[in-house]
Amino acid sequence: TLRSSRAMAAEEAEAERPRTGKNKYRRAKPWDHDGIDHWKQEEWNEGDMAGGPLLEESSFATLFPKYREKYLREVWPMVTRALQKAGIGCELNLIEGSMTVKTTRKTWDPYSILKARDVIKLLARSVPAPQALKALEDNVACDIIKIGGLVRNKDRFVKRRQRLVGPDGSTLKALELLTGCYVLVQGNTVSAMGPHKGIKQVRKVVIDCMENIHPIYNIKTLMIKRELAKDPTLANQSWDRFLPRFQKRNVKRRKPQKVRDTAARTYTPFPPAQQPSKVDMQLESGEYFLSAEQKESLKQLEKTQTAARKSAAKRAAHEAELEAPRESSRRGKKRARASED
């Protein structure tokens, strides 16, 4: 009791002390204390929305490629049933090539419309429908990483994307096991589904791979962190001393040395003769003293002559193709004998 009274007296003295500087507008927050877990996800059940049904309709739409039309038409009844459980309406427009989700009067979770938006985005990026519908769960998040604009060269982009997949998909499988996420590489995007922490790790690995950092380095770091997390004594310590430090080394490639043949060259102490300039060549040909109109007519004459030469060469090549091939001497002799008989 003595300690509590002293603590209360200290709090009152702190409250009466004039606030200056950055503490001027700070207020006490009795509802926020160290015992609260801010990352805990509270469960939301049907009937928890005390304000009644939603007043305004919210909707999201996304386009899908032409090659996904047949598959989406087959699985759309399953998607509709799954979204109806959360009170979300959906529409598949095959004319525009779009999918739309919207809230209804039966929607009992305000956040479910954002989950439904993620579902149609994943379906458009070639994620199978049973896997995409897992995004409706509370503990599953998703992220679509755009990698199309990270590398300009098309060939280099294809090589780095294949490096992310690995031989027979081994690199991608190792990344899925370490992060606990589902990862799909499709075209210019990488789709990831799983916990928030795993999605953050997947994004880092993908972007580093597109920036020419091999995924095996990040996978090795994740494996070491996974083993260190099992030791409770290292929970409040820095892990920097255990993690590998990879240094980027740019090794310059040696250019092949050109070997010049000096046997045919003869040594002379005199420098080479100076090349004539453009003005000297015009003076020599007489073009320097011509007027602008005469120069233009001379250019036109040269163009006409060049075109005539090219057309004549093309005509000769065309006529050569139309000439009949010469018959061999043996065939000629056989025909002559047949005519004599």
Short mmCIF file of the C-alpha atoms (twelve columns), coordinates in Angstrom:
data_MODEL
# 
_entry.id   MODEL 
# 
loop_
_atom_site.group_PDB 
_atom_site.id 
_atom_site.type_symbol 
_atom_site.label_atom_id 
_atom_site.label_alt_id 
_atom_site.label_comp_id 
_atom_site.label_asym_id 
_atom_site.label_seq_id 
_atom_site.Cartn_x 
_atom_site.Cartn_y 
_atom_site.Cartn_z 
_atom_site.pdbx_PDB_model_num 
ATOM 1   C CA . THR A 1   0.000   0.000   0.000    1 
ATOM 2   C CA . LEU A 2   2.882   2.317   0.783    1 
ATOM 3   C CA . ARG A 3   4.391   1.693   -2.654   1 
ATOM 4   C CA . SER A 4   1.047   2.219   -4.400   1 
ATOM 5   C CA . SER A 5   0.478   5.506   -2.562   1 
ATOM 6   C CA . ARG A 6   3.953   6.681   -3.557   1 
ATOM 7   C CA . ALA A 7   3.299   5.712   -7.188   1 
ATOM 8   C CA . MET A 8   0.015   7.596   -7.155   1 
ATOM 9   C CA . ALA A 9   1.721   10.652  -5.658   1 
ATOM 10  C CA . ALA A 10  4.402   10.498  -8.375   1 
ATOM 11  C CA . GLU A 11  1.753   10.302  -11.096  1 
ATOM 12  C CA . GLU A 12  -0.110  13.299  -9.638   1 
ATOM 13  C CA . ALA A 13  3.123   15.282  -9.475   1 
ATOM 14  C CA . GLU A 14  3.876   14.346  -13.081  1 
ATOM 15  C CA . ALA A 15  0.410   15.466  -14.142  1 
ATOM 16  C CA . GLU A 16  0.750   18.811  -12.349  1 
ATOM 17  C CA . ARG A 17  4.185   19.481  -13.878  1 
ATOM 18  C CA . PRO A 18  3.925   21.979  -16.793  1 
ATOM 19  C CA . ARG A 19  4.306   20.310  -20.212  1 
ATOM 20  C CA . THR A 20  6.874   21.854  -22.556  1 
ATOM 21  C CA . GLY A 21  8.328   21.002  -25.932  1 
ATOM 22  C CA . LYS A 22  7.353   17.674  -27.449  1 
ATOM 23  C CA . ASN A 23  5.425   16.652  -24.287  1 
ATOM 24  C CA . LYS A 24  3.096   19.627  -24.541  1 
ATOM 25  C CA . TYR A 25  0.240   17.852  -26.322  1 
ATOM 26  C CA . ARG A 26  0.768   14.304  -25.060  1 
ATOM 27  C CA . ARG A 27  -2.050  12.737  -23.107  1 
ATOM 28  C CA . ALA A 28  -2.212  9.612   -20.991  1 
ATOM 29  C CA . LYS A 29  -3.637  6.492   -22.654  1 
ATOM 30  C CA . PRO A 30  -5.039  4.271   -19.916  1 
ATOM 31  C CA . TRP A 31  -6.417  1.766   -22.480  1 
ATOM 32  C CA . ASP A 32  -2.930  1.139   -23.922  1 
ATOM 33  C CA . HIS A 33  -0.419  -0.722  -21.759  1 
ATOM 34  C CA . ASP A 34  2.436   -3.205  -22.149  1 
ATOM 35  C CA . GLY A 35  0.190   -6.233  -21.635  1 
ATOM 36  C CA . ILE A 36  -1.688  -5.665  -24.902  1 
ATOM 37  C CA . ASP A 37  -0.697  -7.745  -27.929  1 
ATOM 38  C CA . HIS A 38  -1.159  -5.333  -30.828  1 
ATOM 39  C CA . TRP A 39  -0.554  -8.051  -33.451  1 
ATOM 40  C CA . LYS A 40  -3.284  -10.340 -32.185  1 
ATOM 41  C CA . GLN A 41  -6.092  -10.878 -34.675  1 
ATOM 42  C CA . GLU A 42  -9.460  -10.820 -32.958  1 
ATOM 43  C CA . GLU A 43  -12.046 -13.265 -34.250  1 
ATOM 44  C CA . TRP A 44  -15.013 -11.823 -36.132  1 
ATOM 45  C CA . ASN A 45  -18.116 -13.974 -36.152  1 
ATOM 46  C CA . GLU A 46  -21.460 -13.596 -37.805  1 
ATOM 47  C CA . GLY A 47  -23.592 -11.202 -35.770  1 
ATOM 48  C CA . ASP A 48  -20.702 -9.108  -34.400  1 
ATOM 49  C CA . MET A 49  -21.606 -6.145  -36.631  1 
ATOM 50  C CA . ALA A 50  -23.895 -4.337  -34.202  1 
ATOM 51  C CA . GLY A 51  -24.714 -1.466  -36.577  1 
ATOM 52  C CA . GLY A 52  -26.757 -3.642  -38.897  1 
ATOM 53  C CA . PRO A 53  -26.183 -4.285  -42.603  1 
ATOM 54  C CA . LEU A 54  -23.920 -2.070  -44.709  1 
ATOM 55  C CA . LEU A 55  -25.586 1.064   -46.083  1 
ATOM 56  C CA . GLU A 56  -23.392 1.572   -49.160  1 
ATOM 57  C CA . GLU A 57  -22.336 -0.993  -51.758  1 
ATOM 58  C CA . SER A 58  -18.605 -1.491  -52.308  1 
ATOM 59  C CA . SER A 59  -17.333 -3.279  -55.406  1 
ATOM 60  C CA . PHE A 60  -14.039 -4.228  -57.027  1 
ATOM 61  C CA . ALA A 61  -13.415 -5.438  -60.583  1 
ATOM 62  C CA . THR A 62  -10.381 -6.897  -62.310  1 
ATOM 63  C CA . LEU A 63  -9.642  -8.048  -65.850  1 
ATOM 64  C CA . PHE A 64  -8.382  -11.511 -66.734  1 
ATOM 65  C CA . PRO A 65  -6.509  -12.775 -69.830  1 
ATOM 66  C CA . LYS A 66  -8.248  -14.609 -72.634  1 
ATOM 67  C CA . TYR A 67  -6.618  -17.966 -71.877  1 
ATOM 68  C CA . ARG A 68  -8.216  -18.016 -68.383  1 
ATOM 69  C CA . GLU A 69  -11.783 -17.767 -69.708  1 
ATOM 70  C CA . LYS A 70  -12.386 -21.509 -70.085  1 
ATOM 71  C CA . TYR A 71  -11.043 -22.368 -66.603  1 
ATOM 72  C CA . LEU A 72  -12.942 -19.548 -64.876  1 
ATOM 73  C CA . ARG A 73  -16.178 -20.625 -66.505  1 
ATOM 74  C CA . GLU A 74  -15.711 -24.126 -65.055  1 
ATOM 75  C CA . VAL A 75  -14.824 -23.071 -61.472  1 
ATOM 76  C CA . TRP A 76  -17.110 -20.026 -61.166  1 
ATOM 77  C CA . PRO A 77  -19.938 -21.946 -59.413  1 
ATOM 78  C CA . MET A 78  -17.457 -23.026 -56.708  1 
ATOM 79  C CA . VAL A 79  -16.221 -19.435 -56.315  1 
ATOM 80  C CA . THR A 80  -19.807 -18.172 -56.081  1 
ATOM 81  C CA . ARG A 81  -20.689 -20.639 -53.311  1 
ATOM 82  C CA . ALA A 82  -17.588 -19.736 -51.306  1 
ATOM 83  C CA . LEU A 83  -18.267 -15.998 -51.544  1 
ATOM 84  C CA . GLN A 84  -21.943 -16.401 -50.678  1 
ATOM 85  C CA . LYS A 85  -20.943 -17.781 -47.261  1 
ATOM 86  C CA . ALA A 86  -19.406 -14.381 -46.493  1 
ATOM 87  C CA . GLY A 87  -22.344 -12.517 -48.035  1 
ATOM 88  C CA . ILE A 88  -20.373 -11.311 -51.074  1 
ATOM 89  C CA . GLY A 89  -21.892 -11.158 -54.546  1 
ATOM 90  C CA . CYS A 90  -19.790 -11.906 -57.634  1 
ATOM 91  C CA . GLU A 91  -20.182 -11.592 -61.387  1 
ATOM 92  C CA . LEU A 92  -18.214 -13.036 -64.330  1 
ATOM 93  C CA . ASN A 93  -18.418 -10.939 -67.502  1 
ATOM 94  C CA . LEU A 94  -17.066 -12.907 -70.469  1 
ATOM 95  C CA . ILE A 95  -17.755 -10.107 -72.958  1 
ATOM 96  C CA . GLU A 96  -15.555 -7.552  -71.174  1 
ATOM 97  C CA . GLY A 97  -13.266 -10.213 -69.703  1 
ATOM 98  C CA . SER A 98  -13.712 -9.024  -66.116  1 
ATOM 99  C CA . MET A 99  -14.619 -10.341 -62.651  1 
ATOM 100 C CA . THR A 100 -16.552 -8.224  -60.144  1 
ATOM 101 C CA . VAL A 101 -17.198 -8.671  -56.409  1 
ATOM 102 C CA . LYS A 102 -19.535 -6.488  -54.332  1 
ATOM 103 C CA . THR A 103 -21.069 -6.288  -50.896  1 
ATOM 104 C CA . THR A 104 -24.714 -7.152  -50.267  1 
ATOM 105 C CA . ARG A 105 -27.242 -6.700  -47.482  1 
ATOM 106 C CA . LYS A 106 -26.175 -10.101 -46.145  1 
ATOM 107 C CA . THR A 107 -22.489 -9.140  -45.730  1 
ATOM 108 C CA . TRP A 108 -21.611 -9.638  -42.061  1 
ATOM 109 C CA . ASP A 109 -17.847 -8.923  -42.256  1 
ATOM 110 C CA . PRO A 110 -16.812 -5.478  -43.599  1 
ATOM 111 C CA . TYR A 111 -13.285 -6.708  -44.390  1 
ATOM 112 C CA . SER A 112 -14.510 -9.661  -46.471  1 
ATOM 113 C CA . ILE A 113 -14.870 -7.464  -49.583  1 
ATOM 114 C CA . LEU A 114 -11.097 -6.843  -49.536  1 
ATOM 115 C CA . LYS A 115 -10.502 -10.575 -49.174  1 
ATOM 116 C CA . ALA A 116 -12.806 -11.198 -52.148  1 
ATOM 117 C CA . ARG A 117 -10.871 -8.612  -54.168  1 
ATOM 118 C CA . ASP A 118 -7.668  -10.567 -53.470  1 
ATOM 119 C CA . VAL A 119 -9.381  -13.787 -54.597  1 
ATOM 120 C CA . ILE A 120 -10.308 -12.465 -58.050  1 
ATOM 121 C CA . LYS A 121 -6.825  -10.971 -58.459  1 
ATOM 122 C CA . LEU A 122 -5.263  -14.353 -57.748  1 
ATOM 123 C CA . LEU A 123 -7.671  -16.090 -60.132  1 
ATOM 124 C CA . ALA A 124 -6.652  -13.663 -62.875  1 
ATOM 125 C CA . ARG A 125 -2.987  -14.503 -62.260  1 
ATOM 126 C CA . SER A 126 -3.481  -18.254 -62.930  1 
ATOM 127 C CA . VAL A 127 -3.707  -19.347 -59.280  1 
ATOM 128 C CA . PRO A 128 -5.946  -22.469 -58.994  1 
ATOM 129 C CA . ALA A 129 -9.396  -21.747 -57.563  1 
ATOM 130 C CA . PRO A 130 -9.097  -24.018 -54.454  1 
ATOM 131 C CA . GLN A 131 -5.842  -22.281 -53.533  1 
ATOM 132 C CA . ALA A 132 -7.135  -18.766 -54.289  1 
ATOM 133 C CA . LEU A 133 -10.217 -19.270 -52.073  1 
ATOM 134 C CA . LYS A 134 -7.918  -19.800 -49.082  1 
ATOM 135 C CA . ALA A 135 -7.346  -16.031 -49.157  1 
ATOM 136 C CA . LEU A 136 -10.775 -15.649 -47.525  1 
ATOM 137 C CA . GLU A 137 -9.327  -17.033 -44.269  1 
ATOM 138 C CA . ASP A 138 -8.236  -14.565 -41.593  1 
ATOM 139 C CA . ASN A 139 -4.702  -15.913 -41.170  1 
ATOM 140 C CA . VAL A 140 -3.913  -15.919 -44.917  1 
ATOM 141 C CA . ALA A 141 -2.709  -12.794 -46.722  1 
ATOM 142 C CA . CYS A 142 -1.699  -12.430 -50.344  1 
ATOM 143 C CA . ASP A 143 0.613   -10.261 -52.411  1 
ATOM 144 C CA . ILE A 144 1.071   -9.942  -56.181  1 
ATOM 145 C CA . ILE A 145 4.619   -8.802  -56.946  1 
ATOM 146 C CA . LYS A 146 5.112   -7.095  -60.311  1 
ATOM 147 C CA . ILE A 147 8.496   -7.977  -61.816  1 
ATOM 148 C CA . GLY A 148 7.930   -6.943  -65.424  1 
ATOM 149 C CA . GLY A 149 9.481   -3.473  -65.116  1 
ATOM 150 C CA . LEU A 150 12.470  -4.382  -62.948  1 
ATOM 151 C CA . VAL A 151 14.674  -5.606  -65.832  1 
ATOM 152 C CA . ARG A 152 14.766  -3.873  -69.219  1 
ATOM 153 C CA . ASN A 153 16.468  -6.549  -71.294  1 
ATOM 154 C CA . LYS A 154 13.959  -9.270  -72.222  1 
ATOM 155 C CA . ASP A 155 16.498  -12.105 -72.388  1 
ATOM 156 C CA . ARG A 156 18.009  -11.103 -69.049  1 
ATOM 157 C CA . PHE A 157 14.531  -10.933 -67.506  1 
ATOM 158 C CA . VAL A 158 13.686  -14.465 -68.681  1 
ATOM 159 C CA . LYS A 159 16.959  -15.842 -67.280  1 
ATOM 160 C CA . ARG A 160 16.457  -14.219 -63.859  1 
ATOM 161 C CA . ARG A 161 12.843  -15.375 -63.683  1 
ATOM 162 C CA . GLN A 162 13.968  -18.924 -64.460  1 
ATOM 163 C CA . ARG A 163 16.661  -18.554 -61.790  1 
ATOM 164 C CA . LEU A 164 13.879  -17.820 -59.283  1 
ATOM 165 C CA . VAL A 165 12.045  -21.021 -60.264  1 
ATOM 166 C CA . GLY A 166 15.208  -23.143 -60.282  1 
ATOM 167 C CA . PRO A 167 15.825  -26.545 -61.893  1 
ATOM 168 C CA . ASP A 168 12.563  -28.532 -61.773  1 
ATOM 169 C CA . GLY A 169 11.132  -25.857 -59.431  1 
ATOM 170 C CA . SER A 170 13.547  -26.755 -56.591  1 
ATOM 171 C CA . THR A 171 14.381  -23.137 -55.662  1 
ATOM 172 C CA . LEU A 172 10.698  -22.184 -55.533  1 
ATOM 173 C CA . LYS A 173 9.881   -25.263 -53.436  1 
ATOM 174 C CA . ALA A 174 12.640  -24.420 -50.931  1 
ATOM 175 C CA . LEU A 175 11.314  -20.854 -50.677  1 
ATOM 176 C CA . GLU A 176 7.797   -22.149 -50.003  1 
ATOM 177 C CA . LEU A 177 9.010   -24.493 -47.239  1 
ATOM 178 C CA . LEU A 178 11.047  -21.785 -45.479  1 
ATOM 179 C CA . THR A 179 8.434   -19.012 -45.639  1 
ATOM 180 C CA . GLY A 180 5.275   -21.126 -45.298  1 
ATOM 181 C CA . CYS A 181 3.782   -19.407 -48.364  1 
ATOM 182 C CA . TYR A 182 2.346   -20.541 -51.669  1 
ATOM 183 C CA . VAL A 183 4.348   -18.943 -54.529  1 
ATOM 184 C CA . LEU A 184 3.421   -18.977 -58.222  1 
ATOM 185 C CA . VAL A 185 5.493   -17.354 -60.995  1 
ATOM 186 C CA . GLN A 186 3.305   -16.415 -63.956  1 
ATOM 187 C CA . GLY A 187 4.330   -14.007 -66.719  1 
ATOM 188 C CA . ASN A 188 5.312   -10.618 -65.311  1 
ATOM 189 C CA . THR A 189 4.029   -11.263 -61.778  1 
ATOM 190 C CA . VAL A 190 4.746   -13.468 -58.776  1 
ATOM 191 C CA . SER A 191 1.742   -14.391 -56.602  1 
ATOM 192 C CA . ALA A 192 2.335   -15.220 -52.929  1 
ATOM 193 C CA . MET A 193 -0.128  -16.438 -50.277  1 
ATOM 194 C CA . GLY A 194 0.557   -17.080 -46.606  1 
ATOM 195 C CA . PRO A 195 1.343   -15.268 -43.336  1 
ATOM 196 C CA . HIS A 196 2.409   -11.620 -43.403  1 
ATOM 197 C CA . LYS A 197 5.958   -12.389 -42.278  1 
ATOM 198 C CA . GLY A 198 6.436   -15.018 -44.980  1 
ATOM 199 C CA . ILE A 199 5.048   -12.743 -47.705  1 
ATOM 200 C CA . LYS A 200 7.515   -10.032 -46.700  1 
ATOM 201 C CA . GLN A 201 10.384  -12.525 -47.036  1 
ATOM 202 C CA . VAL A 202 9.117   -13.747 -50.421  1 
ATOM 203 C CA . ARG A 203 8.957   -10.172 -51.754  1 
ATOM 204 C CA . LYS A 204 12.540  -9.513  -50.668  1 
ATOM 205 C CA . VAL A 205 13.823  -12.700 -52.329  1 
ATOM 206 C CA . VAL A 206 11.946  -11.990 -55.582  1 
ATOM 207 C CA . ILE A 207 13.093  -8.373  -55.880  1 
ATOM 208 C CA . ASP A 208 16.694  -9.307  -55.020  1 
ATOM 209 C CA . CYS A 209 16.595  -12.021 -57.691  1 
ATOM 210 C CA . MET A 210 15.486  -9.484  -60.287  1 
ATOM 211 C CA . GLU A 211 18.374  -7.233  -59.150  1 
ATOM 212 C CA . ASN A 212 20.879  -10.007 -59.936  1 
ATOM 213 C CA . ILE A 213 21.220  -11.443 -56.404  1 
ATOM 214 C CA . HIS A 214 20.859  -15.211 -56.533  1 
ATOM 215 C CA . PRO A 215 17.974  -16.612 -54.421  1 
ATOM 216 C CA . ILE A 216 20.279  -19.202 -52.847  1 
ATOM 217 C CA . TYR A 217 21.911  -16.483 -50.700  1 
ATOM 218 C CA . ASN A 218 18.585  -15.397 -49.204  1 
ATOM 219 C CA . ILE A 219 17.495  -19.028 -48.814  1 
ATOM 220 C CA . LYS A 220 20.674  -19.799 -46.864  1 
ATOM 221 C CA . THR A 221 20.001  -16.816 -44.574  1 
ATOM 222 C CA . LEU A 222 16.412  -17.980 -43.995  1 
ATOM 223 C CA . MET A 223 17.609  -21.481 -43.108  1 
ATOM 224 C CA . ILE A 224 20.028  -20.089 -40.501  1 
ATOM 225 C CA . LYS A 225 17.307  -17.846 -39.016  1 
ATOM 226 C CA . ARG A 226 14.970  -20.831 -38.813  1 
ATOM 227 C CA . GLU A 227 17.508  -22.777 -36.748  1 
ATOM 228 C CA . LEU A 228 18.305  -19.770 -34.516  1 
ATOM 229 C CA . ALA A 229 14.601  -19.260 -33.759  1 
ATOM 230 C CA . LYS A 230 14.526  -22.684 -32.074  1 
ATOM 231 C CA . ASP A 231 16.979  -21.514 -29.374  1 
ATOM 232 C CA . PRO A 232 15.084  -19.552 -26.657  1 
ATOM 233 C CA . THR A 233 18.326  -18.078 -25.256  1 
ATOM 234 C CA . LEU A 234 18.838  -16.086 -28.490  1 
ATOM 235 C CA . ALA A 235 15.343  -14.592 -28.510  1 
ATOM 236 C CA . ASN A 236 16.494  -11.170 -27.229  1 
ATOM 237 C CA . GLN A 237 19.942  -11.147 -28.849  1 
ATOM 238 C CA . SER A 238 21.228  -9.910  -32.193  1 
ATOM 239 C CA . TRP A 239 21.723  -12.620 -34.816  1 
ATOM 240 C CA . ASP A 240 24.113  -10.618 -36.994  1 
ATOM 241 C CA . ARG A 241 27.132  -12.610 -35.875  1 
ATOM 242 C CA . PHE A 242 25.533  -15.851 -37.079  1 
ATOM 243 C CA . LEU A 243 24.260  -14.633 -40.468  1 
ATOM 244 C CA . PRO A 244 26.538  -14.815 -43.528  1 
ATOM 245 C CA . ARG A 245 27.753  -11.640 -45.169  1 
ATOM 246 C CA . PHE A 246 27.861  -11.900 -48.931  1 
ATOM 247 C CA . GLN A 247 29.900  -9.314  -50.782  1 
ATOM 248 C CA . LYS A 248 29.128  -8.435  -54.356  1 
ATOM 249 C CA . ARG A 249 32.194  -8.814  -56.537  1 
ATOM 250 C CA . ASN A 250 32.277  -7.479  -60.061  1 
ATOM 251 C CA . VAL A 251 34.954  -9.488  -61.855  1 
ATOM 252 C CA . LYS A 252 35.984  -7.722  -65.034  1 
ATOM 253 C CA . ARG A 253 36.269  -9.964  -68.031  1 
ATOM 254 C CA . ARG A 254 39.521  -9.744  -69.928  1 
ATOM 255 C CA . LYS A 255 39.105  -8.710  -73.527  1 
ATOM 256 C CA . PRO A 256 40.883  -10.913 -76.080  1 
ATOM 257 C CA . GLN A 257 44.144  -9.322  -77.105  1 
ATOM 258 C CA . LYS A 258 44.369  -8.491  -80.775  1 
ATOM 259 C CA . VAL A 259 47.620  -9.753  -82.344  1 
ATOM 260 C CA . ARG A 260 48.668  -7.632  -85.294  1 
ATOM 261 C CA . ASP A 261 50.840  -9.042  -88.023  1 
ATOM 262 C CA . THR A 262 53.952  -6.850  -88.123  1 
ATOM 263 C CA . ALA A 263 55.870  -8.982  -90.619  1 
ATOM 264 C CA . ALA A 264 54.306  -7.341  -93.677  1 
ATOM 265 C CA . ARG A 265 54.791  -3.825  -92.296  1 
ATOM 266 C CA . THR A 266 57.943  -1.915  -93.173  1 
ATOM 267 C CA . TYR A 267 59.322  0.715   -90.855  1 
ATOM 268 C CA . THR A 268 59.438  4.305   -92.129  1 
ATOM 269 C CA . PRO A 269 60.475  7.325   -90.064  1 
ATOM 270 C CA . PHE A 270 58.060  9.631   -91.895  1 
ATOM 271 C CA . PRO A 271 54.501  10.153  -90.710  1 
ATOM 272 C CA . PRO A 272 51.632  9.159   -93.019  1 
ATOM 273 C CA . ALA A 273 50.407  11.676  -95.531  1 
ATOM 274 C CA . GLN A 274 47.636  13.976  -94.392  1 
ATOM 275 C CA . GLN A 275 44.188  12.964  -95.612  1 
ATOM 276 C CA . PRO A 276 42.422  15.526  -97.813  1 
ATOM 277 C CA . SER A 277 39.639  17.429  -96.096  1 
ATOM 278 C CA . LYS A 278 36.102  17.784  -97.388  1 
ATOM 279 C CA . VAL A 279 36.824  21.267  -98.755  1 
ATOM 280 C CA . ASP A 280 39.939  19.996  -100.576 1 
ATOM 281 C CA . MET A 281 37.907  17.243  -102.208 1 
ATOM 282 C CA . GLN A 282 35.225  19.770  -103.298 1 
ATOM 283 C CA . LEU A 283 37.909  22.052  -104.748 1 
ATOM 284 C CA . GLU A 284 39.437  19.164  -106.640 1 
ATOM 285 C CA . SER A 285 36.114  18.077  -108.151 1 
ATOM 286 C CA . GLY A 286 34.914  21.647  -108.776 1 
ATOM 287 C CA . GLU A 287 31.833  21.247  -106.580 1 
ATOM 288 C CA . TYR A 288 33.057  24.044  -104.294 1 
ATOM 289 C CA . PHE A 289 32.300  26.717  -106.942 1 
ATOM 290 C CA . LEU A 290 28.765  25.506  -107.724 1 
ATOM 291 C CA . SER A 291 25.670  27.343  -106.493 1 
ATOM 292 C CA . ALA A 292 23.084  25.824  -104.115 1 
ATOM 293 C CA . GLU A 293 20.688  25.038  -106.989 1 
ATOM 294 C CA . GLN A 294 23.444  23.342  -108.983 1 
ATOM 295 C CA . LYS A 295 24.466  21.251  -105.961 1 
ATOM 296 C CA . GLU A 296 20.853  20.174  -105.418 1 
ATOM 297 C CA . SER A 297 20.439  19.201  -109.082 1 
ATOM 298 C CA . LEU A 298 23.719  17.245  -108.903 1 
ATOM 299 C CA . LYS A 299 22.437  15.310  -105.865 1 
ATOM 300 C CA . GLN A 300 19.177  14.533  -107.675 1 
ATOM 301 C CA . LEU A 301 21.123  13.291  -110.699 1 
ATOM 302 C CA . GLU A 302 23.231  10.976  -108.520 1 
ATOM 303 C CA . LYS A 303 20.095  9.603   -106.835 1 
ATOM 304 C CA . THR A 304 18.462  8.960   -110.219 1 
ATOM 305 C CA . GLN A 305 21.535  7.159   -111.521 1 
ATOM 306 C CA . THR A 306 21.806  5.030   -108.354 1 
ATOM 307 C CA . ALA A 307 18.126  4.085   -108.560 1 
ATOM 308 C CA . ALA A 308 18.478  3.183   -112.238 1 
ATOM 309 C CA . ARG A 309 21.447  0.915   -111.499 1 
ATOM 310 C CA . LYS A 310 19.590  -0.846  -108.679 1 
ATOM 311 C CA . SER A 311 16.451  -1.362  -110.767 1 
ATOM 312 C CA . ALA A 312 18.511  -2.758  -113.635 1 
ATOM 313 C CA . ALA A 313 20.245  -5.195  -111.269 1 
ATOM 314 C CA . LYS A 314 16.872  -6.323  -109.841 1 
ATOM 315 C CA . ARG A 315 15.412  -6.749  -113.341 1 
ATOM 316 C CA . ALA A 316 18.393  -8.845  -114.423 1 
ATOM 317 C CA . ALA A 317 18.088  -11.037 -111.319 1 
ATOM 318 C CA . HIS A 318 14.348  -11.503 -111.959 1 
ATOM 319 C CA . GLU A 319 14.922  -12.436 -115.609 1 
ATOM 320 C CA . ALA A 320 17.627  -14.919 -114.577 1 
ATOM 321 C CA . GLU A 321 15.071  -16.724 -112.401 1 
ATOM 322 C CA . LEU A 322 12.687  -17.057 -115.353 1 
ATOM 323 C CA . GLU A 323 15.247  -18.624 -117.707 1 
ATOM 324 C CA . ALA A 324 14.717  -22.331 -118.386 1 
ATOM 325 C CA . PRO A 325 17.515  -24.617 -117.138 1 
ATOM 326 C CA . ARG A 326 19.782  -26.153 -119.757 1 
ATOM 327 C CA . GLU A 327 19.356  -29.855 -120.421 1 
ATOM 328 C CA . SER A 328 22.279  -32.209 -119.934 1 
ATOM 329 C CA . SER A 329 24.149  -33.681 -122.950 1 
ATOM 330 C CA . ARG A 330 23.135  -37.260 -122.085 1 
ATOM 331 C CA . ARG A 331 19.446  -36.440 -122.246 1 
ATOM 332 C CA . GLY A 332 19.990  -34.705 -125.582 1 
ATOM 333 C CA . LYS A 333 21.722  -37.788 -127.043 1 
ATOM 334 C CA . LYS A 334 18.921  -40.113 -125.850 1 
ATOM 335 C CA . ARG A 335 16.273  -37.882 -127.455 1 
ATOM 336 C CA . ALA A 336 18.244  -37.780 -130.731 1 
ATOM 337 C CA . ARG A 337 18.489  -41.609 -130.841 1 
ATOM 338 C CA . ALA A 338 14.768  -41.958 -130.105 1 
ATOM 339 C CA . SER A 339 13.943  -39.635 -132.988 1 
ATOM 340 C CA . GLU A 340 16.213  -41.640 -135.400 1 
ATOM 341 C CA . ASP A 341 14.504  -44.914 -134.421 1 
# 
